[in-house]
Amino acid sequence: MGKLSSQPTEHSESFHPWSDTFHEQWVWSSEDKSPSVYLCLNNKLACFYIDPVIESTGTAGVRGTKAFTHGQHYWEVKLSSVFGTSMMIGVGTKEALLQTADFEFVDLIGRDDQSWGLSYKGKIWHNGQYRGYCEPFYDSTVIGVLLDMDAGTLSYFKNGRSLGLAFTGLCNKASELYPIISSTSTLSEIELCDSTCRYASLQDQCRMTIAKLVGKDQIDYLPLPRGICQSLKGI
């Protein structure tokens, strides 16, 4: 099961774009979303509870259109009108909740075991459990998300600055994960700014697959050269 990382946060280093990166083409899904989410700007901007008469009636979420299965993926979102009970950024499976009951205002992403999320109040959530992760963030904040499907980890960045490792063991729970955002706040907005990815070489992918399927105490019994066995132990 994915776990809340206990490693220190608020690292000072900035995120440096990969030299061998690829731009990914995905947006917020017009099908996998709460009815309270309105999409515009070619589905890159998600607006929550925009009815001029009816204010927020609960918690609403929306998934990205692309599922990630391997490789490293980095995307940034800009939060506007940040206030209220909860606004969150994270990842989840196809089964992750995207809507609560009426007048249920909660931290939605990470409420169950199908999702992992960060609240604007600085808490990270998974399987109904949370811990403090960073200082709260407010209007005009850009949050970066770094999902490493090969290592099974999730990290966050604030305005380009690393907040550290948030979750580990994600791949023990799910073989594919989607970006997810959620909000309880009337007229709040979350915009997808950019999305890139990087994939390991075929050799590295083979090594990681073997390491996942074979326990480290069994690697020496594989019919492979000693050097390769040693490299597998280091993964």
C-alpha atoms as an extended CHARMM CRD file, in Angstrom:
* protein
*
       235  EXT
         1         1  MET       CA              0.0000000000        0.0000000000        0.0000000000  PROA      1               0.0000000000
         2         2  GLY       CA              1.1950000000        3.5190000000       -0.6920000000  PROA      2               0.0000000000
         3         3  LYS       CA              2.6090000000        5.1900000000        2.3950000000  PROA      3               0.0000000000
         4         4  LEU       CA              2.9980000000        8.7100000000        3.7060000000  PROA      4               0.0000000000
         5         5  SER       CA              6.7040000000        9.4370000000        3.4950000000  PROA      5               0.0000000000
         6         6  SER       CA              8.4260000000       10.2980000000        6.7660000000  PROA      6               0.0000000000
         7         7  GLN       CA             11.3540000000       11.9820000000        5.0300000000  PROA      7               0.0000000000
         8         8  PRO       CA             12.0370000000       15.6850000000        5.6950000000  PROA      8               0.0000000000
         9         9  THR       CA             10.3380000000       18.2700000000        3.4770000000  PROA      9               0.0000000000
        10        10  GLU       CA             10.9240000000       21.8720000000        2.3920000000  PROA      10              0.0000000000
        11        11  HSD       CA             14.0980000000       21.1670000000        0.4140000000  PROA      11              0.0000000000
        12        12  SER       CA             15.7770000000       24.2030000000       -1.0740000000  PROA      12              0.0000000000
        13        13  GLU       CA             16.7050000000       22.8360000000       -4.4760000000  PROA      13              0.0000000000
        14        14  SER       CA             14.6740000000       23.7890000000       -7.5180000000  PROA      14              0.0000000000
        15        15  PHE       CA             13.3130000000       21.4360000000      -10.1240000000  PROA      15              0.0000000000
        16        16  HSD       CA             15.4080000000       21.4030000000      -13.2710000000  PROA      16              0.0000000000
        17        17  PRO       CA             13.6270000000       20.2760000000      -16.4480000000  PROA      17              0.0000000000
        18        18  TRP       CA             14.9800000000       17.0790000000      -17.9330000000  PROA      18              0.0000000000
        19        19  SER       CA             17.1750000000       17.3460000000      -21.0100000000  PROA      19              0.0000000000
        20        20  ASP       CA             15.6000000000       14.2070000000      -22.4930000000  PROA      20              0.0000000000
        21        21  THR       CA             12.0150000000       15.1010000000      -21.6640000000  PROA      21              0.0000000000
        22        22  PHE       CA              8.8650000000       14.7200000000      -23.7550000000  PROA      22              0.0000000000
        23        23  HSD       CA              5.8090000000       16.9500000000      -23.5930000000  PROA      23              0.0000000000
        24        24  GLU       CA              2.6910000000       15.0110000000      -22.6940000000  PROA      24              0.0000000000
        25        25  GLN       CA             -0.6850000000       15.7410000000      -24.2280000000  PROA      25              0.0000000000
        26        26  TRP       CA             -3.3840000000       15.4060000000      -21.5870000000  PROA      26              0.0000000000
        27        27  VAL       CA             -6.0210000000       17.6710000000      -20.0650000000  PROA      27              0.0000000000
        28        28  TRP       CA             -8.7860000000       17.4580000000      -17.4700000000  PROA      28              0.0000000000
        29        29  SER       CA            -11.4030000000       14.8890000000      -18.4180000000  PROA      29              0.0000000000
        30        30  SER       CA            -14.8630000000       16.0280000000      -19.4780000000  PROA      30              0.0000000000
        31        31  GLU       CA            -16.1690000000       12.5380000000      -18.6250000000  PROA      31              0.0000000000
        32        32  ASP       CA            -14.3900000000       11.6340000000      -15.3700000000  PROA      32              0.0000000000
        33        33  LYS       CA            -15.4400000000       14.5690000000      -13.2280000000  PROA      33              0.0000000000
        34        34  SER       CA            -17.9970000000       15.8490000000      -10.7700000000  PROA      34              0.0000000000
        35        35  PRO       CA            -20.9840000000       17.6700000000      -12.3060000000  PROA      35              0.0000000000
        36        36  SER       CA            -19.8840000000       20.6840000000      -10.2360000000  PROA      36              0.0000000000
        37        37  VAL       CA            -16.6890000000       21.0830000000      -12.2910000000  PROA      37              0.0000000000
        38        38  TYR       CA            -16.7900000000       23.2780000000      -15.4160000000  PROA      38              0.0000000000
        39        39  LEU       CA            -13.9130000000       22.9640000000      -17.9030000000  PROA      39              0.0000000000
        40        40  CYS       CA            -12.6310000000       25.6440000000      -20.2890000000  PROA      40              0.0000000000
        41        41  LEU       CA             -9.4280000000       26.7250000000      -22.1210000000  PROA      41              0.0000000000
        42        42  ASN       CA             -9.4460000000       23.4350000000      -24.0500000000  PROA      42              0.0000000000
        43        43  ASN       CA            -10.0790000000       21.5640000000      -20.7900000000  PROA      43              0.0000000000
        44        44  LYS       CA             -6.9100000000       22.8580000000      -19.1400000000  PROA      44              0.0000000000
        45        45  LEU       CA             -8.7810000000       25.0570000000      -16.6630000000  PROA      45              0.0000000000
        46        46  ALA       CA            -11.0970000000       23.4850000000      -14.0850000000  PROA      46              0.0000000000
        47        47  CYS       CA            -13.6110000000       25.8500000000      -12.4430000000  PROA      47              0.0000000000
        48        48  PHE       CA            -15.5040000000       24.6570000000       -9.3690000000  PROA      48              0.0000000000
        49        49  TYR       CA            -19.0460000000       25.6140000000       -8.3370000000  PROA      49              0.0000000000
        50        50  ILE       CA            -19.5720000000       28.4650000000      -10.8010000000  PROA      50              0.0000000000
        51        51  ASP       CA            -23.3720000000       28.7650000000      -10.4320000000  PROA      51              0.0000000000
        52        52  PRO       CA            -24.0700000000       32.4410000000       -9.5580000000  PROA      52              0.0000000000
        53        53  VAL       CA            -26.9770000000       31.4720000000       -7.2950000000  PROA      53              0.0000000000
        54        54  ILE       CA            -26.0490000000       28.1250000000       -5.7620000000  PROA      54              0.0000000000
        55        55  GLU       CA            -22.8120000000       28.1600000000       -3.7830000000  PROA      55              0.0000000000
        56        56  SER       CA            -20.6310000000       25.1500000000       -3.0660000000  PROA      56              0.0000000000
        57        57  THR       CA            -22.6310000000       22.0630000000       -2.1030000000  PROA      57              0.0000000000
        58        58  GLY       CA            -19.8000000000       19.6750000000       -1.2420000000  PROA      58              0.0000000000
        59        59  THR       CA            -16.4900000000       18.4740000000       -2.6470000000  PROA      59              0.0000000000
        60        60  ALA       CA            -15.8690000000       18.0690000000       -6.3910000000  PROA      60              0.0000000000
        61        61  GLY       CA            -12.9970000000       16.4670000000       -8.2910000000  PROA      61              0.0000000000
        62        62  VAL       CA            -11.8010000000       15.7890000000      -11.8200000000  PROA      62              0.0000000000
        63        63  ARG       CA             -9.3270000000       13.3030000000      -13.2830000000  PROA      63              0.0000000000
        64        64  GLY       CA             -6.7830000000       13.8270000000      -16.0250000000  PROA      64              0.0000000000
        65        65  THR       CA             -7.3220000000       12.1210000000      -19.3640000000  PROA      65              0.0000000000
        66        66  LYS       CA             -4.0980000000       10.1050000000      -19.2400000000  PROA      66              0.0000000000
        67        67  ALA       CA             -3.1820000000        7.1280000000      -17.0510000000  PROA      67              0.0000000000
        68        68  PHE       CA              0.4880000000        6.7680000000      -16.1250000000  PROA      68              0.0000000000
        69        69  THR       CA              1.9110000000        3.2410000000      -15.9820000000  PROA      69              0.0000000000
        70        70  HSD       CA              5.6980000000        3.7180000000      -16.0820000000  PROA      70              0.0000000000
        71        71  GLY       CA              8.3110000000        6.4170000000      -16.3510000000  PROA      71              0.0000000000
        72        72  GLN       CA              8.6520000000        9.7630000000      -14.5740000000  PROA      72              0.0000000000
        73        73  HSD       CA              5.9620000000       12.3980000000      -15.0260000000  PROA      73              0.0000000000
        74        74  TYR       CA              6.0110000000       16.0500000000      -13.9910000000  PROA      74              0.0000000000
        75        75  TRP       CA              3.1800000000       18.5570000000      -14.3070000000  PROA      75              0.0000000000
        76        76  GLU       CA              2.3480000000       21.9330000000      -12.8490000000  PROA      76              0.0000000000
        77        77  VAL       CA             -0.9800000000       23.4540000000      -11.8660000000  PROA      77              0.0000000000
        78        78  LYS       CA             -1.8010000000       27.0380000000      -10.9180000000  PROA      78              0.0000000000
        79        79  LEU       CA             -4.3070000000       27.5910000000       -8.1330000000  PROA      79              0.0000000000
        80        80  SER       CA             -6.5090000000       30.7000000000       -8.0750000000  PROA      80              0.0000000000
        81        81  SER       CA             -8.9990000000       31.8670000000       -5.4290000000  PROA      81              0.0000000000
        82        82  VAL       CA             -7.5280000000       29.5310000000       -2.8430000000  PROA      82              0.0000000000
        83        83  PHE       CA             -9.7510000000       29.3840000000        0.2420000000  PROA      83              0.0000000000
        84        84  GLY       CA            -12.3800000000       27.2690000000        1.9510000000  PROA      84              0.0000000000
        85        85  THR       CA            -12.2570000000       23.8280000000        3.4980000000  PROA      85              0.0000000000
        86        86  SER       CA            -10.1180000000       22.1450000000        0.8700000000  PROA      86              0.0000000000
        87        87  MET       CA             -8.3580000000       22.4250000000       -2.4700000000  PROA      87              0.0000000000
        88        88  MET       CA             -6.1690000000       19.4520000000       -3.3960000000  PROA      88              0.0000000000
        89        89  ILE       CA             -3.7070000000       18.1630000000       -5.9990000000  PROA      89              0.0000000000
        90        90  GLY       CA             -2.7160000000       14.5220000000       -6.3460000000  PROA      90              0.0000000000
        91        91  VAL       CA             -3.0680000000       11.2040000000       -8.1410000000  PROA      91              0.0000000000
        92        92  GLY       CA             -5.4400000000        8.2770000000       -7.9870000000  PROA      92              0.0000000000
        93        93  THR       CA             -6.7440000000        5.1650000000       -9.6330000000  PROA      93              0.0000000000
        94        94  LYS       CA             -9.7830000000        4.9380000000      -11.8960000000  PROA      94              0.0000000000
        95        95  GLU       CA            -11.8040000000        4.0770000000       -8.7860000000  PROA      95              0.0000000000
        96        96  ALA       CA            -10.8120000000        7.1660000000       -6.7710000000  PROA      96              0.0000000000
        97        97  LEU       CA            -13.7140000000        9.3030000000       -5.5260000000  PROA      97              0.0000000000
        98        98  LEU       CA            -14.5730000000       12.4460000000       -7.5170000000  PROA      98              0.0000000000
        99        99  GLN       CA            -17.6490000000       13.6420000000       -5.6130000000  PROA      99              0.0000000000
       100       100  THR       CA            -18.9660000000       13.6210000000       -2.0470000000  PROA      100             0.0000000000
       101       101  ALA       CA            -22.5020000000       13.6510000000       -0.7460000000  PROA      101             0.0000000000
       102       102  ASP       CA            -24.2760000000       17.0210000000       -0.5040000000  PROA      102             0.0000000000
       103       103  PHE       CA            -22.7870000000       19.4050000000        2.0390000000  PROA      103             0.0000000000
       104       104  GLU       CA            -19.8680000000       17.0950000000        2.7880000000  PROA      104             0.0000000000
       105       105  PHE       CA            -16.8000000000       19.3460000000        2.7240000000  PROA      105             0.0000000000
       106       106  VAL       CA            -13.6790000000       17.1810000000        3.0530000000  PROA      106             0.0000000000
       107       107  ASP       CA            -10.1390000000       16.5920000000        1.8210000000  PROA      107             0.0000000000
       108       108  LEU       CA            -11.2270000000       14.3040000000       -1.0080000000  PROA      108             0.0000000000
       109       109  ILE       CA             -7.9500000000       13.1000000000       -2.5620000000  PROA      109             0.0000000000
       110       110  GLY       CA             -6.5230000000       10.5380000000       -0.1530000000  PROA      110             0.0000000000
       111       111  ARG       CA             -9.7650000000       10.0390000000        1.6980000000  PROA      111             0.0000000000
       112       112  ASP       CA             -9.7140000000        6.4100000000        0.5220000000  PROA      112             0.0000000000
       113       113  ASP       CA             -6.9500000000        3.9710000000       -0.4180000000  PROA      113             0.0000000000
       114       114  GLN       CA             -7.3310000000        4.7620000000       -4.1330000000  PROA      114             0.0000000000
       115       115  SER       CA             -5.7290000000        8.2140000000       -4.0910000000  PROA      115             0.0000000000
       116       116  TRP       CA             -2.8500000000       10.3090000000       -2.7200000000  PROA      116             0.0000000000
       117       117  GLY       CA             -3.1490000000       14.0790000000       -2.3240000000  PROA      117             0.0000000000
       118       118  LEU       CA             -1.8290000000       17.3740000000       -1.0080000000  PROA      118             0.0000000000
       119       119  SER       CA             -4.1510000000       19.9800000000        0.5450000000  PROA      119             0.0000000000
       120       120  TYR       CA             -3.4960000000       23.7170000000        0.2150000000  PROA      120             0.0000000000
       121       121  LYS       CA             -3.3300000000       23.7070000000        4.0190000000  PROA      121             0.0000000000
       122       122  GLY       CA             -0.0760000000       21.7540000000        3.7890000000  PROA      122             0.0000000000
       123       123  LYS       CA             -1.2820000000       18.2490000000        4.6850000000  PROA      123             0.0000000000
       124       124  ILE       CA             -0.8030000000       15.0970000000        2.6270000000  PROA      124             0.0000000000
       125       125  TRP       CA             -3.5020000000       12.4110000000        2.6570000000  PROA      125             0.0000000000
       126       126  HSD       CA             -3.8160000000        8.7080000000        1.8140000000  PROA      126             0.0000000000
       127       127  ASN       CA             -6.2830000000        6.0670000000        2.9940000000  PROA      127             0.0000000000
       128       128  GLY       CA             -7.9110000000        8.4880000000        5.4190000000  PROA      128             0.0000000000
       129       129  GLN       CA             -4.6320000000        9.3040000000        7.1690000000  PROA      129             0.0000000000
       130       130  TYR       CA             -2.6880000000       12.5520000000        6.9800000000  PROA      130             0.0000000000
       131       131  ARG       CA              0.3940000000       14.3390000000        8.2490000000  PROA      131             0.0000000000
       132       132  GLY       CA              1.8490000000       17.8220000000        7.9840000000  PROA      132             0.0000000000
       133       133  TYR       CA              4.0090000000       18.1920000000        4.8740000000  PROA      133             0.0000000000
       134       134  CYS       CA              4.5700000000       21.8720000000        4.0610000000  PROA      134             0.0000000000
       135       135  GLU       CA              3.4290000000       25.3820000000        4.8630000000  PROA      135             0.0000000000
       136       136  PRO       CA             -0.0390000000       26.3690000000        3.5500000000  PROA      136             0.0000000000
       137       137  PHE       CA             -0.1340000000       28.0150000000        0.1210000000  PROA      137             0.0000000000
       138       138  TYR       CA             -2.5670000000       30.5550000000       -1.2610000000  PROA      138             0.0000000000
       139       139  ASP       CA             -3.4630000000       32.5510000000       -4.4110000000  PROA      139             0.0000000000
       140       140  SER       CA             -1.2580000000       32.5350000000       -7.5000000000  PROA      140             0.0000000000
       141       141  THR       CA              0.6510000000       29.4700000000       -6.3540000000  PROA      141             0.0000000000
       142       142  VAL       CA              2.0960000000       26.9980000000       -8.8650000000  PROA      142             0.0000000000
       143       143  ILE       CA              2.3110000000       23.4460000000       -7.5460000000  PROA      143             0.0000000000
       144       144  GLY       CA              4.4760000000       20.9140000000       -9.3670000000  PROA      144             0.0000000000
       145       145  VAL       CA              3.7990000000       17.1820000000       -9.1230000000  PROA      145             0.0000000000
       146       146  LEU       CA              6.5350000000       14.6230000000       -9.7810000000  PROA      146             0.0000000000
       147       147  LEU       CA              5.1910000000       11.0730000000      -10.1290000000  PROA      147             0.0000000000
       148       148  ASP       CA              7.8260000000        8.3610000000      -10.5580000000  PROA      148             0.0000000000
       149       149  MET       CA              5.9790000000        5.2050000000      -11.5960000000  PROA      149             0.0000000000
       150       150  ASP       CA              9.2300000000        3.2360000000      -11.7690000000  PROA      150             0.0000000000
       151       151  ALA       CA             10.1520000000        3.9860000000       -8.1510000000  PROA      151             0.0000000000
       152       152  GLY       CA              6.5460000000        4.2830000000       -6.9300000000  PROA      152             0.0000000000
       153       153  THR       CA              7.0220000000        7.7310000000       -5.3960000000  PROA      153             0.0000000000
       154       154  LEU       CA              5.2280000000       11.0790000000       -5.4370000000  PROA      154             0.0000000000
       155       155  SER       CA              6.8510000000       14.4580000000       -4.6960000000  PROA      155             0.0000000000
       156       156  TYR       CA              5.6330000000       18.0390000000       -4.8220000000  PROA      156             0.0000000000
       157       157  PHE       CA              7.1200000000       21.4360000000       -5.7010000000  PROA      157             0.0000000000
       158       158  LYS       CA              5.8900000000       24.9360000000       -4.8240000000  PROA      158             0.0000000000
       159       159  ASN       CA              6.7570000000       27.7200000000       -7.2810000000  PROA      159             0.0000000000
       160       160  GLY       CA              9.6020000000       25.5550000000       -8.6130000000  PROA      160             0.0000000000
       161       161  ARG       CA             11.0140000000       24.7240000000       -5.1900000000  PROA      161             0.0000000000
       162       162  SER       CA             11.1100000000       21.1470000000       -3.9390000000  PROA      162             0.0000000000
       163       163  LEU       CA              8.9020000000       20.2420000000       -0.9870000000  PROA      163             0.0000000000
       164       164  GLY       CA             10.4300000000       16.7670000000       -0.7730000000  PROA      164             0.0000000000
       165       165  LEU       CA              9.1370000000       13.2210000000       -1.0080000000  PROA      165             0.0000000000
       166       166  ALA       CA              5.4810000000       12.8880000000       -0.0330000000  PROA      166             0.0000000000
       167       167  PHE       CA              4.5670000000        9.2470000000       -0.7280000000  PROA      167             0.0000000000
       168       168  THR       CA              6.2930000000        5.9200000000       -1.3860000000  PROA      168             0.0000000000
       169       169  GLY       CA              5.0290000000        2.4920000000       -2.4180000000  PROA      169             0.0000000000
       170       170  LEU       CA              2.4080000000        3.7370000000       -4.8700000000  PROA      170             0.0000000000
       171       171  CYS       CA              3.1020000000        0.9740000000       -7.3920000000  PROA      171             0.0000000000
       172       172  ASN       CA              2.4180000000       -1.6550000000       -4.7320000000  PROA      172             0.0000000000
       173       173  LYS       CA             -1.1800000000       -0.4560000000       -4.7990000000  PROA      173             0.0000000000
       174       174  ALA       CA             -1.8410000000        0.5480000000       -8.4060000000  PROA      174             0.0000000000
       175       175  SER       CA             -0.4990000000       -0.3350000000      -11.8560000000  PROA      175             0.0000000000
       176       176  GLU       CA             -1.7850000000        2.9320000000      -13.3470000000  PROA      176             0.0000000000
       177       177  LEU       CA             -2.4730000000        6.3420000000      -11.8460000000  PROA      177             0.0000000000
       178       178  TYR       CA             -4.2220000000        9.4980000000      -13.0590000000  PROA      178             0.0000000000
       179       179  PRO       CA             -3.7150000000       13.1380000000      -12.0650000000  PROA      179             0.0000000000
       180       180  ILE       CA             -6.5980000000       14.3880000000       -9.8840000000  PROA      180             0.0000000000
       181       181  ILE       CA             -7.6140000000       17.7670000000       -8.4530000000  PROA      181             0.0000000000
       182       182  SER       CA            -10.4810000000       18.6640000000       -6.1290000000  PROA      182             0.0000000000
       183       183  SER       CA            -12.0540000000       21.6560000000       -4.3920000000  PROA      183             0.0000000000
       184       184  THR       CA            -14.8470000000       22.6100000000       -2.0080000000  PROA      184             0.0000000000
       185       185  SER       CA            -14.6820000000       26.3240000000       -2.8040000000  PROA      185             0.0000000000
       186       186  THR       CA            -17.0950000000       28.4160000000       -4.8720000000  PROA      186             0.0000000000
       187       187  LEU       CA            -15.5090000000       30.0010000000       -7.9710000000  PROA      187             0.0000000000
       188       188  SER       CA            -12.1170000000       28.3890000000       -7.2920000000  PROA      188             0.0000000000
       189       189  GLU       CA             -9.9250000000       27.4930000000      -10.2660000000  PROA      189             0.0000000000
       190       190  ILE       CA             -7.0550000000       25.0860000000      -10.9680000000  PROA      190             0.0000000000
       191       191  GLU       CA             -5.2460000000       25.3510000000      -14.2980000000  PROA      191             0.0000000000
       192       192  LEU       CA             -2.9600000000       22.7700000000      -15.8810000000  PROA      192             0.0000000000
       193       193  CYS       CA              0.1430000000       24.6830000000      -16.9960000000  PROA      193             0.0000000000
       194       194  ASP       CA              2.5890000000       22.1360000000      -18.3970000000  PROA      194             0.0000000000
       195       195  SER       CA              3.2050000000       18.4040000000      -18.4160000000  PROA      195             0.0000000000
       196       196  THR       CA              6.3540000000       16.4900000000      -19.3110000000  PROA      196             0.0000000000
       197       197  CYS       CA              7.6740000000       12.9630000000      -18.9420000000  PROA      197             0.0000000000
       198       198  ARG       CA             10.8750000000       10.9620000000      -19.0620000000  PROA      198             0.0000000000
       199       199  TYR       CA             11.2410000000        7.2350000000      -19.6470000000  PROA      199             0.0000000000
       200       200  ALA       CA             14.0580000000        4.9260000000      -18.6510000000  PROA      200             0.0000000000
       201       201  SER       CA             15.9780000000        3.0240000000      -21.3020000000  PROA      201             0.0000000000
       202       202  LEU       CA             14.7470000000       -0.4470000000      -22.2650000000  PROA      202             0.0000000000
       203       203  GLN       CA             17.6390000000       -1.9130000000      -20.2680000000  PROA      203             0.0000000000
       204       204  ASP       CA             16.6840000000        0.0470000000      -17.1640000000  PROA      204             0.0000000000
       205       205  GLN       CA             13.0330000000       -0.9300000000      -17.5490000000  PROA      205             0.0000000000
       206       206  CYS       CA             14.0280000000       -4.6180000000      -17.7020000000  PROA      206             0.0000000000
       207       207  ARG       CA             16.2070000000       -4.2670000000      -14.6060000000  PROA      207             0.0000000000
       208       208  MET       CA             13.4450000000       -2.5440000000      -12.6420000000  PROA      208             0.0000000000
       209       209  THR       CA             10.8750000000       -5.1650000000      -13.6740000000  PROA      209             0.0000000000
       210       210  ILE       CA             13.1470000000       -8.0150000000      -12.5600000000  PROA      210             0.0000000000
       211       211  ALA       CA             13.9010000000       -6.2610000000       -9.2670000000  PROA      211             0.0000000000
       212       212  LYS       CA             10.1770000000       -5.8130000000       -8.5670000000  PROA      212             0.0000000000
       213       213  LEU       CA              9.3140000000       -9.4390000000       -9.3130000000  PROA      213             0.0000000000
       214       214  VAL       CA             12.2610000000      -11.1060000000       -7.5660000000  PROA      214             0.0000000000
       215       215  GLY       CA             13.1250000000      -10.5100000000       -3.9140000000  PROA      215             0.0000000000
       216       216  LYS       CA             16.6260000000       -9.2290000000       -3.1990000000  PROA      216             0.0000000000
       217       217  ASP       CA             17.4370000000      -12.3980000000       -1.2770000000  PROA      217             0.0000000000
       218       218  GLN       CA             16.7080000000      -14.4160000000       -4.4370000000  PROA      218             0.0000000000
       219       219  ILE       CA             18.6390000000      -12.3430000000       -6.9750000000  PROA      219             0.0000000000
       220       220  ASP       CA             21.8930000000      -14.3080000000       -6.5560000000  PROA      220             0.0000000000
       221       221  TYR       CA             20.0700000000      -17.4740000000       -7.6710000000  PROA      221             0.0000000000
       222       222  LEU       CA             19.1740000000      -15.9850000000      -11.0530000000  PROA      222             0.0000000000
       223       223  PRO       CA             21.1120000000      -17.3460000000      -14.0680000000  PROA      223             0.0000000000
       224       224  LEU       CA             22.6720000000      -13.9290000000      -14.7210000000  PROA      224             0.0000000000
       225       225  PRO       CA             26.2370000000      -12.5570000000      -14.6560000000  PROA      225             0.0000000000
       226       226  ARG       CA             27.3840000000      -11.4930000000      -11.1850000000  PROA      226             0.0000000000
       227       227  GLY       CA             27.6850000000       -7.8360000000      -12.2460000000  PROA      227             0.0000000000
       228       228  ILE       CA             24.0470000000       -7.7190000000      -13.3310000000  PROA      228             0.0000000000
       229       229  CYS       CA             22.9360000000       -9.3530000000      -10.0800000000  PROA      229             0.0000000000
       230       230  GLN       CA             24.8140000000       -6.7100000000       -8.1100000000  PROA      230             0.0000000000
       231       231  SER       CA             23.1930000000       -3.9140000000      -10.1090000000  PROA      231             0.0000000000
       232       232  LEU       CA             19.7420000000       -5.4300000000       -9.4670000000  PROA      232             0.0000000000
       233       233  LYS       CA             20.3920000000       -5.3730000000       -5.7350000000  PROA      233             0.0000000000
       234       234  GLY       CA             21.0690000000       -1.6600000000       -5.9400000000  PROA      234             0.0000000000
       235       235  ILE       CA             17.6580000000       -0.7830000000       -7.3720000000  PROA      235             0.0000000000
